[in-house]
Structures are given as C-alpha cells and as structure tokens.
C-alpha cells in the first residue's frame, strides 16, 4: 500500500493564482563565472620540475666559463634534444599536420564511406514552462490531470476543475464542485476533446461540455465510494472506484451501466484501454493488474478477467499501452515495488522487469520514438526517459520537489505536462519535435482475431 493523501488541501492558504506562470529566481552573476583550466595534456611536468630546481643553478654555474663556441654548441644540442622550451604551461595544442603516406584514390573511398549516423537528440534538462497549481490534492491513488485532443489541459485543484488552452495560454474555470460532493478525484477527456468526465469523492461522475461550460449529466449508482480512475473507449466511459469495482458506462443511453468487472479487492488506481479498444488494463491498491477483454463481456454481469498479473509488490497506478506493439503493456509499482514491468497481454507473460529505485507514479510512451517516460516519487521526485527495449536511461529530469504524481501528453506527442505535490505544473519538451520529412509512425498492428468472439 502506498502513501495516499498528505495535508488536507482545505488547511492550506491560497497564496497563488491557479495556472499562472511560476518564475524561479535567477542566481547572481558572480556565481556563474566561467573558470579557465589549462590543457594539462600539453604540459611537460618533468621539464618544468628540472627548470625550477636544477636548470637555473646549472645556468648560473656555466655562465662564467662559457665561451661563444660552447654557447652555440649548447643551443644546437638543446634543439636536437627538444629542450628549447619557451613556456611551461600551454592552453592549447596545435595538431600535427597529417602525413599522407599513400596516394588518395577518391574512387575507392566512395565505397568505404560509413553510413550516416542519426544525430543524437538534445533533451532539455529543465522544464520549458512552470505554472502554479495551488491546492492540488497530493494523493497517489487519484488521477487529476489530462490533456485532450483539442490541445486543452484539464487539471483538478481541490474542488475546482481548470482548463488551460495550450494554443493561447489562457486559463478558464470549468466548474467548482460543492463541498459535500468533492473534492474532484479523477478527470479524463473524451476522444473528441470537447467533453470531459469528472469523478467525485461522493461516488458520482459528472459529464461536462467544455465548449459551452454546461453539465450534460450525472452518472450515479456505479460505485459506493470515490471514483479515482476514468478511461474513455469511444462512447463507453469506464470508471474505477475505491470499492474495487470497474464499471463500463454507455453515456448514450439512460441505463448507462452495461458491464461490471469484479476482481480487485481494493481501490482501483489506474485504468487504460488499449489502442484497439479491445482490452482494458486495470491496476489496484491490491498490487494486482488485470487484463479484461470486451469480447468475453456480457451485459450487466460479473465479467471474468483475461489475465491476472500478481508480480508487483505494491499498488499499481502507472499503466501505458505501447503505441507500436498492440499487445505490449508497461506497468509501474508504488513505493514498496519501484519496478517497471512489461507484459505480453495475449499470453500474460512478464517480458522484463526494471528496478527504478523509486516509486513509479506514471508512465507515458513516446508517439514518435521507441522511448518510455516514467515519473517518480520518493526519493528523487524525477522524470526518467528510457530507451526501449534496452531500458537504458536517456535522461533524468529534475525540478519537482515532491513526488510527481500526474503526467499528461500533448496531442502531437512532443510535450509532457507533470503535476506534483509541490503545487507546480511543469512542461517538458522531452520527446522532441518530429521531423516533417519523417515517415509517419507505423500504426499498431491490430490484435489478431479481435473481431472473433472467444470460446471459453
């Protein structure tokens, strides 16, 4: 079990405006002066020691008895023995002129040209922008940040949901929930980028139209306690509650509950539908990951899971389906586990497990490269970029001073927003800008026989 909510938000005094630019003080210029260090590879320390300790004494003794012929002989000997130094310290080395021992055959060299190496992408180590996020609930089990397809970021701060338009930088307030219903415990954009679902502490789920700032409906009867996880699959809104239940809601019809998945014994921390919309991954505070398949679901019934994955040893909130391999799922464990695991969701096999050294709060795949970004809690509160499948660390991004609980990815896949218990919202250009000439990324291969109902 991971640490949940820290200091209640209503005990904090609001000293900052939500989603305003947060400027960090610059260091004094005296602290940033450059240091010039000589090039030690161009120094002859042996000769320097001789010149300081013995050279002067020998020169003084020979000066009285030296004749012009002996002096000329000494200089010539110094030239030959490379003792005619004019300086001891050198700040640069002039490279020797290359010696061409063989005539150049340009026609042959064309066949020996090495293949062009892809230039290494520069990953900024600091956040591109930082916004204030006062009163964000510091709770590992909630999901309070999402970036919609219309390039609008939704974030829940205590009882209020704010919308930040990434195109214009403008901020608006969508709704403030009543005290007896709130605070907001989850938020998720519908695929159209206009409608947003809001899970509440009192077990209700509200649907809002962000364009007209109008509430469309309230879903009740799904859960007995707070709704900490939400996931859209076209017109199906999947909700996960503290009661351990997962409910599929068809928002088009009056009787919205169409399927109920039971298998977790504690709170649902994370929900993610696969790209095909066929499989659902769920993570719980019971340290279990379930894979559910819609093809075996029947209306209004308890549905059996496809796979039950029990290798994690702490709560599983971080879930991410791979965009370039349909049956690959990445999961992250909490403070007692600290691992990222990779699963084949057709067979249920664990493909790899990587110890990250700290609590895994969120996972995001790059849409343009074979890379995975993880956000962490205790003890480093960092974001780590991994190369897949080698899982070599490409970068570690620091700046947050508390656990990085929430991450969301921009529609173009380049920018990542992270929100932490330190009440800041940071934007990172971690996945880079895709090249205009680059071929479109291959779509995830469809799951085989996904249109055929399984026989059980």
DAPE-V9007 format. One record per residue. N is the residue number from 1. BURIAL is # if it has 9 or more other ideal C-beta (glycine too) atoms within 8 Angstrom, else .. D_FIRST is the distance of its C-alpha to the first C-alpha in Angstrom with 2 decimals. Layout:
n=N burial=BURIAL d_first=D_FIRST
n=N burial=BURIAL d_first=D_FIRST
This chain:
n=1 burial=. d_first=0.00
n=2 burial=# d_first=3.80
n=3 burial=. d_first=6.81
n=4 burial=. d_first=8.71
n=5 burial=. d_first=12.41
n=6 burial=. d_first=14.55
n=7 burial=. d_first=18.19
n=8 burial=. d_first=19.46
n=9 burial=# d_first=21.83
n=10 burial=. d_first=24.69
n=11 burial=. d_first=25.01
n=12 burial=# d_first=25.85
n=13 burial=. d_first=29.49
n=14 burial=. d_first=30.46
n=15 burial=. d_first=32.46
n=16 burial=# d_first=32.39
n=17 burial=. d_first=33.40
n=18 burial=# d_first=30.89
n=19 burial=# d_first=31.34
n=20 burial=# d_first=34.18
n=21 burial=. d_first=34.93
n=22 burial=# d_first=33.27
n=23 burial=. d_first=35.65
n=24 burial=. d_first=34.79
n=25 burial=. d_first=37.64
n=26 burial=. d_first=39.66
n=27 burial=. d_first=40.46
n=28 burial=. d_first=44.04
n=29 burial=. d_first=46.42
n=30 burial=. d_first=47.38
n=31 burial=. d_first=43.92
n=32 burial=. d_first=44.25
n=33 burial=. d_first=47.65
n=34 burial=. d_first=48.17
n=35 burial=. d_first=49.15
n=36 burial=. d_first=51.91
n=37 burial=. d_first=51.60
n=38 burial=# d_first=54.63
n=39 burial=# d_first=54.45
n=40 burial=. d_first=54.58
n=41 burial=. d_first=55.45
n=42 burial=# d_first=58.86
n=43 burial=# d_first=59.71
n=44 burial=. d_first=62.03
n=45 burial=. d_first=60.90
n=46 burial=. d_first=63.59
n=47 burial=# d_first=66.38
n=48 burial=# d_first=64.94
n=49 burial=. d_first=65.01
n=50 burial=# d_first=68.58
n=51 burial=# d_first=69.79
n=52 burial=. d_first=68.47
n=53 burial=. d_first=69.61
n=54 burial=. d_first=72.70
n=55 burial=# d_first=73.81
n=56 burial=. d_first=75.30
n=57 burial=. d_first=77.18
n=58 burial=. d_first=78.72
n=59 burial=. d_first=79.74
n=60 burial=. d_first=81.49
n=61 burial=. d_first=83.41
n=62 burial=# d_first=84.59
n=63 burial=. d_first=85.60
n=64 burial=. d_first=88.85
n=65 burial=. d_first=90.15
n=66 burial=. d_first=88.85
n=67 burial=. d_first=91.55
n=68 burial=. d_first=91.16
n=69 burial=. d_first=91.22
n=70 burial=. d_first=88.57
n=71 burial=# d_first=86.38
n=72 burial=. d_first=86.67
n=73 burial=. d_first=85.85
n=74 burial=# d_first=82.75
n=75 burial=# d_first=81.42
n=76 burial=. d_first=82.05
n=77 burial=# d_first=80.27
n=78 burial=# d_first=77.25
n=79 burial=. d_first=77.02
n=80 burial=. d_first=77.12
n=81 burial=. d_first=74.57
n=82 burial=. d_first=72.14
n=83 burial=. d_first=72.58
n=84 burial=. d_first=73.74
n=85 burial=. d_first=70.49
n=86 burial=. d_first=70.63
n=87 burial=. d_first=67.10
n=88 burial=. d_first=64.36
n=89 burial=. d_first=61.23
n=90 burial=# d_first=60.58
n=91 burial=. d_first=58.13
n=92 burial=. d_first=58.55
n=93 burial=. d_first=59.87
n=94 burial=. d_first=62.34
n=95 burial=. d_first=61.68
n=96 burial=. d_first=64.62
n=97 burial=. d_first=66.47
n=98 burial=. d_first=65.49
n=99 burial=. d_first=68.18
n=100 burial=. d_first=68.86
n=101 burial=. d_first=70.19
n=102 burial=. d_first=70.58
n=103 burial=. d_first=71.91
n=104 burial=. d_first=69.25
n=105 burial=. d_first=69.26
n=106 burial=. d_first=67.46
n=107 burial=. d_first=67.80
n=108 burial=. d_first=65.95
n=109 burial=# d_first=63.18
n=110 burial=. d_first=62.25
n=111 burial=. d_first=61.03
n=112 burial=. d_first=58.99
n=113 burial=. d_first=56.96
n=114 burial=. d_first=53.22
n=115 burial=. d_first=51.00
n=116 burial=. d_first=49.67
n=117 burial=. d_first=46.22
n=118 burial=. d_first=43.77
n=119 burial=. d_first=43.26
n=120 burial=. d_first=39.84
n=121 burial=. d_first=38.05
n=122 burial=. d_first=37.59
n=123 burial=# d_first=34.04
n=124 burial=. d_first=34.07
n=125 burial=. d_first=31.83
n=126 burial=. d_first=31.68
n=127 burial=# d_first=30.73
n=128 burial=. d_first=33.70
n=129 burial=. d_first=33.03
n=130 burial=# d_first=30.75
n=131 burial=# d_first=30.48
n=132 burial=# d_first=29.23
n=133 burial=# d_first=26.28
n=134 burial=# d_first=26.25
n=135 burial=# d_first=23.75
n=136 burial=# d_first=21.29
n=137 burial=# d_first=18.04
n=138 burial=# d_first=15.48
n=139 burial=# d_first=12.38
n=140 burial=# d_first=10.13
n=141 burial=# d_first=10.12
n=142 burial=# d_first=13.93
n=143 burial=# d_first=16.88
n=144 burial=# d_first=19.77
n=145 burial=# d_first=22.16
n=146 burial=# d_first=24.53
n=147 burial=# d_first=27.95
n=148 burial=# d_first=30.48
n=149 burial=. d_first=33.36
n=150 burial=# d_first=35.84
n=151 burial=# d_first=34.49
n=152 burial=# d_first=32.97
n=153 burial=# d_first=29.57
n=154 burial=# d_first=27.67
n=155 burial=# d_first=25.19
n=156 burial=# d_first=23.79
n=157 burial=# d_first=24.15
n=158 burial=# d_first=23.07
n=159 burial=# d_first=25.43
n=160 burial=# d_first=27.67
n=161 burial=# d_first=27.79
n=162 burial=# d_first=29.98
n=163 burial=# d_first=31.76
n=164 burial=# d_first=32.87
n=165 burial=# d_first=35.67
n=166 burial=# d_first=35.41
n=167 burial=. d_first=39.08
n=168 burial=. d_first=40.47
n=169 burial=. d_first=37.79
n=170 burial=. d_first=38.24
n=171 burial=# d_first=35.59
n=172 burial=. d_first=35.71
n=173 burial=# d_first=33.78
n=174 burial=# d_first=33.02
n=175 burial=# d_first=31.81
n=176 burial=. d_first=30.46
n=177 burial=# d_first=28.55
n=178 burial=. d_first=29.58
n=179 burial=. d_first=27.58
n=180 burial=. d_first=27.01
n=181 burial=# d_first=25.56
n=182 burial=# d_first=23.55
n=183 burial=# d_first=21.90
n=184 burial=# d_first=21.71
n=185 burial=# d_first=18.29
n=186 burial=# d_first=19.44
n=187 burial=# d_first=22.69
n=188 burial=# d_first=24.43
n=189 burial=# d_first=28.07
n=190 burial=# d_first=30.20
n=191 burial=. d_first=32.05
n=192 burial=. d_first=35.21
n=193 burial=# d_first=33.79
n=194 burial=# d_first=35.27
n=195 burial=# d_first=33.05
n=196 burial=# d_first=29.51
n=197 burial=# d_first=26.88
n=198 burial=# d_first=24.91
n=199 burial=# d_first=21.96
n=200 burial=# d_first=21.83
n=201 burial=# d_first=19.77
n=202 burial=. d_first=22.24
n=203 burial=# d_first=21.59
n=204 burial=# d_first=24.73
n=205 burial=# d_first=25.39
n=206 burial=# d_first=28.45
n=207 burial=# d_first=30.62
n=208 burial=# d_first=32.73
n=209 burial=# d_first=35.71
n=210 burial=# d_first=35.35
n=211 burial=. d_first=39.08
n=212 burial=. d_first=40.38
n=213 burial=# d_first=37.47
n=214 burial=. d_first=37.63
n=215 burial=# d_first=35.10
n=216 burial=. d_first=35.87
n=217 burial=. d_first=33.90
n=218 burial=. d_first=30.90
n=219 burial=# d_first=28.86
n=220 burial=. d_first=27.99
n=221 burial=. d_first=26.95
n=222 burial=# d_first=24.27
n=223 burial=# d_first=21.22
n=224 burial=. d_first=20.66
n=225 burial=. d_first=18.25
n=226 burial=# d_first=17.42
n=227 burial=# d_first=17.91
n=228 burial=# d_first=15.50
n=229 burial=# d_first=16.95
n=230 burial=# d_first=20.63
n=231 burial=# d_first=22.77
n=232 burial=# d_first=26.57
n=233 burial=# d_first=28.70
n=234 burial=. d_first=32.26
n=235 burial=. d_first=32.85
n=236 burial=# d_first=29.66
n=237 burial=# d_first=26.76
n=238 burial=# d_first=23.46
n=239 burial=# d_first=20.93
n=240 burial=# d_first=17.30
n=241 burial=# d_first=16.00
n=242 burial=# d_first=13.32
n=243 burial=. d_first=15.32
n=244 burial=# d_first=14.23
n=245 burial=# d_first=17.83
n=246 burial=# d_first=19.48
n=247 burial=# d_first=23.04
n=248 burial=# d_first=25.92
n=249 burial=# d_first=28.34
n=250 burial=# d_first=31.90
n=251 burial=# d_first=32.79
n=252 burial=. d_first=36.51
n=253 burial=. d_first=36.97
n=254 burial=. d_first=36.85
n=255 burial=. d_first=34.71
n=256 burial=# d_first=31.95
n=257 burial=# d_first=29.43
n=258 burial=# d_first=30.51
n=259 burial=# d_first=27.60
n=260 burial=# d_first=24.39
n=261 burial=# d_first=21.77
n=262 burial=# d_first=19.75
n=263 burial=. d_first=17.40
n=264 burial=# d_first=13.78
n=265 burial=. d_first=12.47
n=266 burial=. d_first=9.88
n=267 burial=# d_first=10.33
n=268 burial=# d_first=12.20
n=269 burial=# d_first=11.14
n=270 burial=# d_first=14.27
n=271 burial=# d_first=17.74
n=272 burial=# d_first=20.67
n=273 burial=# d_first=24.10
n=274 burial=# d_first=26.12
n=275 burial=. d_first=29.34
n=276 burial=# d_first=31.45
n=277 burial=. d_first=29.55
n=278 burial=# d_first=29.48
n=279 burial=# d_first=25.89
n=280 burial=# d_first=22.61
n=281 burial=# d_first=19.27
n=282 burial=# d_first=16.09
n=283 burial=# d_first=12.46
n=284 burial=# d_first=9.65
n=285 burial=# d_first=6.10
n=286 burial=# d_first=7.44
n=287 burial=# d_first=7.82
n=288 burial=# d_first=11.44
n=289 burial=# d_first=14.24
n=290 burial=# d_first=17.33
n=291 burial=# d_first=20.81
n=292 burial=# d_first=23.12
n=293 burial=# d_first=26.88
n=294 burial=# d_first=29.08
n=295 burial=# d_first=32.09
n=296 burial=# d_first=30.85
n=297 burial=# d_first=29.76
n=298 burial=. d_first=32.05
n=299 burial=. d_first=32.53
n=300 burial=. d_first=30.70
n=301 burial=. d_first=29.16
n=302 burial=. d_first=25.93
n=303 burial=# d_first=25.65
n=304 burial=. d_first=24.64
n=305 burial=# d_first=22.54
n=306 burial=# d_first=24.43
n=307 burial=# d_first=21.76
n=308 burial=. d_first=18.42
n=309 burial=# d_first=16.69
n=310 burial=. d_first=14.16
n=311 burial=. d_first=14.49
n=312 burial=# d_first=11.25
n=313 burial=. d_first=8.80
n=314 burial=# d_first=5.71
n=315 burial=# d_first=5.61
n=316 burial=# d_first=9.39
n=317 burial=# d_first=11.22
n=318 burial=# d_first=14.24
n=319 burial=# d_first=16.99
n=320 burial=# d_first=20.68
n=321 burial=# d_first=23.72
n=322 burial=# d_first=26.43
n=323 burial=. d_first=29.61
n=324 burial=. d_first=32.05
n=325 burial=. d_first=30.74
n=326 burial=# d_first=29.98
n=327 burial=. d_first=27.86
n=328 burial=# d_first=25.64
n=329 burial=# d_first=22.01
n=330 burial=# d_first=19.75
n=331 burial=# d_first=15.96
n=332 burial=# d_first=13.53
n=333 burial=# d_first=10.12
n=334 burial=# d_first=7.72
n=335 burial=# d_first=8.11
n=336 burial=# d_first=7.55
n=337 burial=# d_first=9.87
n=338 burial=# d_first=12.30
n=339 burial=# d_first=14.60
n=340 burial=# d_first=16.72
n=341 burial=# d_first=17.96
n=342 burial=# d_first=21.12
n=343 burial=# d_first=22.05
n=344 burial=# d_first=25.38
n=345 burial=# d_first=24.68
n=346 burial=. d_first=28.05
n=347 burial=. d_first=27.38
n=348 burial=# d_first=23.58
n=349 burial=. d_first=24.11
n=350 burial=# d_first=21.88
n=351 burial=. d_first=24.45
n=352 burial=. d_first=22.82
n=353 burial=# d_first=19.74
n=354 burial=# d_first=19.82
n=355 burial=. d_first=17.89
n=356 burial=# d_first=17.82
n=357 burial=. d_first=16.88
n=358 burial=# d_first=14.41
n=359 burial=# d_first=11.48
n=360 burial=# d_first=12.95
n=361 burial=# d_first=13.09
n=362 burial=# d_first=16.19
n=363 burial=# d_first=18.94
n=364 burial=# d_first=22.65
n=365 burial=# d_first=25.56
n=366 burial=# d_first=28.99
n=367 burial=# d_first=31.59
n=368 burial=# d_first=34.41
n=369 burial=. d_first=33.33
n=370 burial=. d_first=31.20
n=371 burial=# d_first=28.50
n=372 burial=# d_first=24.78
n=373 burial=# d_first=23.20
n=374 burial=# d_first=19.62
n=375 burial=# d_first=18.17
n=376 burial=# d_first=15.85
n=377 burial=# d_first=14.07
n=378 burial=# d_first=14.11
n=379 burial=. d_first=16.57
n=380 burial=# d_first=19.38
n=381 burial=# d_first=18.55
n=382 burial=# d_first=20.93
n=383 burial=# d_first=21.96
n=384 burial=# d_first=23.00
n=385 burial=# d_first=25.68
n=386 burial=# d_first=25.93
n=387 burial=# d_first=28.99
n=388 burial=. d_first=28.45
n=389 burial=. d_first=28.82
n=390 burial=. d_first=29.43
n=391 burial=# d_first=26.24
n=392 burial=. d_first=28.35
n=393 burial=# d_first=27.24
n=394 burial=. d_first=29.82
n=395 burial=# d_first=28.70
n=396 burial=# d_first=26.09
n=397 burial=# d_first=26.33
n=398 burial=# d_first=25.53
n=399 burial=. d_first=26.29
n=400 burial=# d_first=23.14
n=401 burial=. d_first=22.21
n=402 burial=# d_first=18.64
n=403 burial=# d_first=15.84
n=404 burial=# d_first=17.47
n=405 burial=# d_first=15.33
n=406 burial=# d_first=18.10
n=407 burial=# d_first=20.98
n=408 burial=# d_first=23.99
n=409 burial=# d_first=27.08
n=410 burial=# d_first=30.69
n=411 burial=# d_first=32.83
n=412 burial=. d_first=34.88
n=413 burial=# d_first=31.85
n=414 burial=# d_first=32.94
n=415 burial=# d_first=31.01
n=416 burial=# d_first=27.29
n=417 burial=# d_first=26.03
n=418 burial=# d_first=22.89
n=419 burial=# d_first=21.47
n=420 burial=# d_first=19.36
n=421 burial=# d_first=18.37
n=422 burial=. d_first=21.76
n=423 burial=# d_first=23.44
n=424 burial=# d_first=25.34
n=425 burial=# d_first=25.88
n=426 burial=# d_first=27.25
n=427 burial=# d_first=29.27
n=428 burial=# d_first=29.61
n=429 burial=# d_first=32.44
n=430 burial=# d_first=30.40
n=431 burial=# d_first=31.66
n=432 burial=# d_first=35.31
n=433 burial=. d_first=38.14
n=434 burial=# d_first=39.22
n=435 burial=. d_first=42.85
n=436 burial=. d_first=45.24
n=437 burial=. d_first=47.06
n=438 burial=. d_first=44.01
n=439 burial=. d_first=44.02
n=440 burial=. d_first=41.59
n=441 burial=. d_first=38.32
n=442 burial=. d_first=38.47
n=443 burial=. d_first=36.73
n=444 burial=# d_first=34.03
n=445 burial=. d_first=35.80
n=446 burial=. d_first=35.56
n=447 burial=# d_first=33.65
n=448 burial=. d_first=36.36
n=449 burial=. d_first=37.59
n=450 burial=# d_first=35.19
n=451 burial=. d_first=38.02
n=452 burial=. d_first=38.46
n=453 burial=. d_first=36.64
n=454 burial=. d_first=34.99
n=455 burial=. d_first=36.42
n=456 burial=. d_first=33.93
